[in-house]
Amino acid sequence: MTQVLAADAEGCRAAGEALRAGELVAFPTETVYGLGGNARDGKAVAGIFAAKGRPSFNPLIVHVIDLAAAEPLAEFSDAARALAARFWPGPLTLVLPRRADAGVSELVSAGLPSIAIRVPGHPVARAVLAAAGVPVAAPSANPSGRVSPTTAAHVRAGLDGRIAMIVDGGPCRVGVESTVLDLSGGDPAILRPGGVTPEDVSAVLGIPVGFAPPPAADGPLLSPGMMASHYAPAAPVRLDAIEVAPDEALLGFGAVAGATLNLSPRGDLGEAAANLFAMLRRLDEGGYRAIAVSPIPDRGLGLAINDRLRRAAAPR
């Protein structure tokens, strides 16, 4: 049975000590709940893959408390430092050249010469990281390929008995995973859209920033969240739905009549992002044949929402 801890000083301290000792601990970030393991401990990192049923070729994001803790792990360019100064702590992951003496498990990077690093802004995540005192590899705390968790109850439903602890810090604010930006070589490119938009990144770098092409079928994945089928409920997902069948649930957006659940009746993309995974879970538990989703604008946070929905709807 997985232990559930309160997100108080004692709970965060216990979680940090468990991480340092090689245990697996789930904790909230501002995006989704992460499943943490000591990035310097190969056995702990392997345990993350085992608990999630995650393919070992899919790299993990390393979470640290601040830029000073990140610098020993990766080579930081001027551009990387400018982005860190603007968006850390926060929902931006940087993929950077990995330092030869980084001292983290090779499994973290799935054998690549790069490393993905983030400084979370959630106070509970920061308290846990401070108590751990080690870099923490942490993908989303759910079985691989399934809907990401935004509450402690979601984590327990998927991973109870597979991990040591869950720190219950309430629902996550952003609701979709961090933006992942590749700065490991060549032009900056977004590998996964998230809470920081391309326009946000371009404003700091002073150049247009676009999306990286999808990886080849047999090529390496540079970032989490790049698999074609991901974030998927058990029920099939149908996108851009204008009409809905009697045995389908309708996940609405904006002023949509007859929605089973509505991501944001007022059409607010931030509210929709925060509700996305929790509502997908609720509909998936409702016994519907399929989940139809209303059209969502492909701008701002809508880019991240639509990315997650396309992967949820992809053939499995």
C-alpha positions as CSV (number, residue, x, y, z in Angstrom):
1,M,0.0,0.0,0.0
2,T,1.3,3.4,-1.0
3,Q,1.6,5.9,1.9
4,V,-0.2,9.3,1.3
5,L,1.5,12.2,3.1
6,A,0.2,15.7,3.9
7,A,1.9,18.5,2.1
8,D,3.2,20.0,5.3
9,A,6.8,20.5,6.5
10,E,7.0,17.0,8.0
11,G,5.5,15.3,4.9
12,C,7.8,17.1,2.5
13,R,10.8,16.3,4.7
14,A,9.9,12.6,4.8
15,A,9.4,12.6,1.0
16,G,12.8,14.2,0.5
17,E,14.5,11.6,2.7
18,A,12.7,8.8,0.9
19,L,13.9,10.2,-2.5
20,R,17.5,10.5,-1.3
21,A,17.3,6.9,-0.1
22,G,16.2,5.6,-3.5
23,E,12.4,5.3,-3.0
24,L,9.8,6.5,-5.5
25,V,7.7,9.5,-4.4
26,A,4.8,11.2,-6.3
27,F,4.4,15.0,-5.6
28,P,2.5,17.9,-7.2
29,T,4.0,20.4,-9.5
30,E,2.2,23.4,-11.1
31,T,1.6,21.2,-14.2
32,V,0.8,17.6,-13.1
33,Y,1.8,15.2,-10.4
34,G,5.3,13.9,-11.0
35,L,6.7,10.5,-10.1
36,G,10.1,11.2,-8.6
37,G,13.2,9.1,-8.2
38,N,16.8,10.1,-7.3
39,A,18.4,10.9,-10.7
40,R,21.8,9.8,-9.4
41,D,20.5,6.3,-8.5
42,G,20.2,4.0,-11.5
43,K,18.1,1.5,-9.5
44,A,15.6,4.3,-8.6
45,V,15.4,5.5,-12.2
46,A,14.9,2.0,-13.4
47,G,12.1,1.7,-10.8
48,I,10.3,4.7,-12.4
49,F,10.2,2.9,-15.7
50,A,9.0,-0.3,-14.0
51,A,6.3,1.4,-12.0
52,K,4.9,3.3,-15.0
53,G,5.4,0.5,-17.5
54,R,7.3,3.1,-19.5
55,P,9.5,2.3,-22.6
56,S,13.1,2.8,-21.6
57,F,13.8,4.8,-24.8
58,N,11.6,7.6,-23.5
59,P,13.8,10.1,-21.6
60,L,12.9,11.7,-18.3
61,I,12.9,15.3,-17.1
62,V,15.2,16.1,-14.1
63,H,13.8,18.5,-11.6
64,V,16.1,20.7,-9.5
65,I,15.6,23.5,-7.0
66,D,17.3,26.3,-8.9
67,L,19.8,27.2,-11.7
68,A,22.7,26.6,-9.4
69,A,21.6,23.0,-9.0
70,A,21.1,22.7,-12.8
71,E,24.5,24.0,-13.9
72,P,26.5,20.9,-12.8
73,L,24.2,18.7,-15.0
74,A,24.3,20.6,-18.3
75,E,26.1,23.1,-20.5
76,F,24.2,26.4,-20.4
77,S,24.4,28.8,-23.3
78,D,23.5,32.5,-23.0
79,A,20.1,31.7,-24.5
80,A,19.5,29.0,-21.9
81,R,20.5,31.3,-19.1
82,A,18.2,34.0,-20.3
83,L,15.3,31.6,-20.5
84,A,16.0,30.2,-17.1
85,A,16.1,33.7,-15.7
86,R,12.7,34.5,-17.2
87,F,10.8,31.2,-16.7
88,W,12.3,29.4,-13.8
89,P,10.8,28.4,-11.5
90,G,8.0,27.5,-13.9
91,P,6.6,25.2,-16.6
92,L,9.6,25.3,-19.0
93,T,11.9,22.3,-19.5
94,L,15.2,22.9,-21.3
95,V,16.9,20.2,-23.3
96,L,20.7,20.9,-23.1
97,P,24.0,19.2,-23.8
98,R,24.7,16.9,-20.8
99,R,27.9,17.5,-18.9
100,A,30.3,14.6,-19.0
101,D,30.6,14.7,-15.2
102,A,26.8,15.2,-14.6
103,G,26.7,12.2,-12.3
104,V,23.1,11.2,-13.1
105,S,22.0,7.8,-14.4
106,E,22.3,7.1,-18.1
107,L,18.7,5.9,-18.1
108,V,17.6,9.5,-17.4
109,S,18.6,10.5,-20.9
110,A,17.7,7.2,-22.6
111,G,21.3,7.1,-23.9
112,L,21.2,10.6,-25.5
113,P,24.0,13.2,-25.1
114,S,21.4,15.7,-23.8
115,I,19.5,16.1,-20.6
116,A,16.1,17.7,-19.9
117,I,16.0,20.0,-16.9
118,R,13.2,21.9,-15.1
119,V,12.9,24.0,-12.0
120,P,9.3,23.6,-10.8
121,G,7.4,26.5,-9.2
122,H,5.0,24.6,-7.0
123,P,5.8,25.2,-3.3
124,V,5.3,21.6,-2.4
125,A,7.6,20.4,-5.2
126,R,10.2,22.9,-4.1
127,A,10.0,21.8,-0.5
128,V,10.4,18.2,-1.5
129,L,13.4,19.0,-3.7
130,A,15.0,21.1,-1.0
131,A,14.6,18.2,1.4
132,A,15.9,15.6,-1.0
133,G,19.0,17.6,-1.9
134,V,19.5,15.6,-5.1
135,P,18.3,16.0,-8.7
136,V,15.0,14.2,-9.1
137,A,13.9,12.5,-12.3
138,A,10.2,12.8,-12.5
139,P,7.8,12.0,-15.4
140,S,4.1,12.2,-14.8
141,A,2.9,9.9,-12.1
142,N,0.6,7.6,-14.1
143,P,0.9,4.4,-16.0
144,S,2.7,5.1,-19.3
145,G,0.5,6.4,-22.1
146,R,-2.5,7.0,-19.9
147,V,-4.2,10.3,-18.7
148,S,-1.8,12.4,-16.7
149,P,-2.7,12.9,-13.0
150,T,-3.7,16.3,-11.6
151,T,-4.7,15.1,-8.1
152,A,-3.2,12.7,-5.5
153,A,-6.3,10.5,-6.0
154,H,-5.4,10.1,-9.7
155,V,-1.9,9.0,-8.8
156,R,-3.2,6.5,-6.3
157,A,-5.7,5.1,-8.8
158,G,-2.9,4.3,-11.2
159,L,0.2,3.5,-9.0
160,D,-1.1,2.4,-5.6
161,G,1.3,-0.3,-4.3
162,R,3.9,0.4,-6.9
163,I,5.5,3.4,-5.2
164,A,6.4,4.3,-1.7
165,M,4.7,7.7,-1.1
166,I,2.4,10.3,-2.5
167,V,2.5,13.9,-1.2
168,D,-1.0,15.3,-1.4
169,G,-0.8,18.9,-2.4
170,G,-4.2,19.3,-3.9
171,P,-5.1,19.8,-7.6
172,C,-2.4,21.1,-10.0
173,R,-2.9,24.7,-11.3
174,V,-1.7,24.5,-15.0
175,G,-3.0,21.0,-15.7
176,V,-0.8,20.2,-18.8
177,E,2.8,19.3,-18.7
178,S,5.7,21.8,-19.2
179,T,6.8,23.2,-22.5
180,V,10.0,21.3,-23.6
181,L,12.5,23.5,-25.6
182,D,15.4,21.9,-27.3
183,L,18.6,23.9,-27.0
184,S,21.0,20.9,-27.4
185,G,22.2,22.0,-30.8
186,G,21.0,23.9,-33.9
187,D,18.1,26.3,-33.8
188,P,15.9,26.4,-30.7
189,A,12.8,24.2,-31.3
190,I,9.8,23.3,-29.2
191,L,9.6,19.5,-28.7
192,R,6.4,19.6,-26.6
193,P,4.0,22.5,-26.2
194,G,2.9,23.5,-22.7
195,G,2.3,26.3,-20.3
196,V,5.0,28.5,-21.9
197,T,4.0,29.4,-25.5
198,P,6.3,29.8,-28.5
199,E,5.6,33.5,-28.4
200,D,6.8,33.7,-24.8
201,V,10.1,32.0,-25.8
202,S,10.5,34.1,-28.9
203,A,10.1,37.3,-26.8
204,V,13.1,36.3,-24.7
205,L,15.3,35.0,-27.5
206,G,14.4,37.7,-30.0
207,I,14.0,35.2,-32.9
208,P,11.0,33.2,-34.1
209,V,10.8,29.8,-32.4
210,G,8.8,26.9,-34.0
211,F,8.1,23.3,-33.4
212,A,10.6,20.4,-34.0
213,P,9.4,17.9,-36.6
214,P,8.0,14.7,-35.2
215,P,10.5,12.0,-34.6
216,A,11.0,9.2,-37.1
217,A,9.2,6.0,-36.3
218,D,12.5,4.3,-35.4
219,G,14.3,7.4,-34.3
220,P,15.2,8.6,-30.7
221,L,12.8,10.6,-28.6
222,L,14.4,13.8,-27.4
223,S,11.7,14.6,-24.9
224,P,8.8,13.0,-22.9
225,G,5.4,13.4,-24.5
226,M,6.6,12.8,-28.1
227,M,5.1,9.3,-28.6
228,A,2.3,9.3,-31.1
229,S,-0.2,7.7,-28.7
230,H,0.0,9.2,-25.2
231,Y,-2.3,10.8,-22.5
232,A,-5.0,8.3,-23.6
233,P,-8.1,7.3,-21.7
234,A,-9.5,3.7,-22.3
235,A,-12.4,5.0,-24.4
236,P,-11.6,6.2,-28.0
237,V,-11.3,10.0,-28.4
238,R,-12.8,11.9,-31.4
239,L,-11.7,15.5,-32.0
240,D,-13.3,18.6,-33.5
241,A,-16.8,17.2,-32.8
242,I,-19.7,19.3,-34.0
243,E,-22.3,16.6,-33.4
244,V,-22.3,13.8,-30.8
245,A,-23.8,10.3,-30.9
246,P,-26.2,9.1,-28.2
247,D,-23.6,6.7,-26.7
248,E,-20.7,9.3,-26.7
249,A,-19.7,11.8,-24.0
250,L,-19.2,15.3,-25.2
251,L,-16.2,17.2,-23.7
252,G,-17.2,20.8,-24.6
253,F,-15.4,24.1,-24.8
254,G,-17.1,27.5,-24.9
255,A,-20.8,28.0,-25.4
256,V,-21.6,24.4,-26.5
257,A,-25.0,22.9,-25.9
258,G,-25.4,19.5,-24.4
259,A,-21.8,19.0,-23.2
260,T,-21.4,16.1,-20.7
261,L,-18.6,18.2,-19.2
262,N,-17.2,21.5,-20.3
263,L,-13.5,22.4,-20.1
264,S,-14.4,26.1,-20.0
265,P,-18.0,27.4,-20.7
266,R,-16.5,30.9,-21.1
267,G,-13.9,29.8,-23.5
268,D,-10.9,30.4,-21.3
269,L,-7.9,28.3,-22.5
270,G,-6.2,28.5,-19.1
271,E,-9.2,27.1,-17.4
272,A,-9.5,24.4,-20.1
273,A,-5.9,23.3,-19.6
274,A,-6.3,23.0,-15.9
275,N,-9.5,20.9,-16.3
276,L,-8.3,18.7,-19.3
277,F,-6.9,15.6,-17.7
278,A,-9.3,15.5,-14.7
279,M,-12.3,15.7,-17.1
280,L,-11.0,13.1,-19.4
281,R,-10.7,10.8,-16.5
282,R,-14.2,11.5,-15.3
283,L,-15.6,10.8,-18.7
284,D,-13.5,7.7,-19.1
285,E,-15.0,6.4,-15.9
286,G,-18.6,7.0,-17.1
287,G,-18.8,4.0,-19.3
288,Y,-19.3,5.8,-22.6
289,R,-18.4,4.2,-25.9
290,A,-16.3,7.1,-27.0
291,I,-15.4,10.7,-26.0
292,A,-16.1,13.5,-28.5
293,V,-14.3,16.8,-28.0
294,S,-15.4,20.2,-29.2
295,P,-13.1,22.2,-31.4
296,I,-10.5,24.2,-29.4
297,P,-8.6,27.2,-30.8
298,D,-5.0,26.3,-31.8
299,R,-3.3,29.3,-30.2
300,G,-1.6,30.0,-26.9
301,L,-2.4,27.2,-24.4
302,G,-4.7,25.8,-27.0
303,L,-1.6,24.5,-28.8
304,A,-0.7,22.3,-25.7
305,I,-4.3,21.2,-25.2
306,N,-4.7,20.1,-28.8
307,D,-1.3,18.4,-28.7
308,R,-2.5,16.3,-25.8
309,L,-5.8,15.6,-27.4
310,R,-4.3,14.5,-30.7
311,R,-2.1,12.0,-28.9
312,A,-5.0,10.8,-26.8
313,A,-6.9,10.2,-30.0
314,A,-4.1,8.5,-31.9
315,P,-4.2,4.8,-32.9
316,R,-3.0,2.6,-30.1
